[in-house]
């Protein structure tokens, strides 16, 4: 699998409901230091689901808003759903190259919640712009990095890691 980009991933009404929840005060955000690949900084996250300790499969009370996304993605086994909120930066910078899961057979999908001049860059050179309701799907062991934005207050996305 390469990198697949799907615009208008969700029906507009459903996406707008998710966007409203994510961009307002509905979702609690938690501060996290980002120290990846020599990059430093911070972001805010919300864990909707994580099968790893200490969560052990516990789901956030807001998990349900992504059930139709999981069906559309064909997810059969869920590893994690995590939202990232990156504050605006003075200059665009990457958040550090990484993989989402090192084992074979896992798929990552990123749903961009708002449009901005940030995005996801892949070590291969491909760059996917942050466009609202765009889903980018790729192998979880593909090396990539998030890029902060300079033209909006935040860059918000939701990362899914699953098996088909």
Beta strands, then each sheet from edge to edge (+ up, - down):
strand 1: 4-6
strand 2: 30-36
strand 3: 39-50
strand 4: 77-87
strand 5: 107-112
strand 6: 119-122
strand 7: 127-129
strand 8: 134-139
strand 9: 144-147
strand 10: 154-163
sheet 1: 1+ 8- 5+ 10- 4+ 3- 2+
sheet 2: 7+ 6- 9+
end
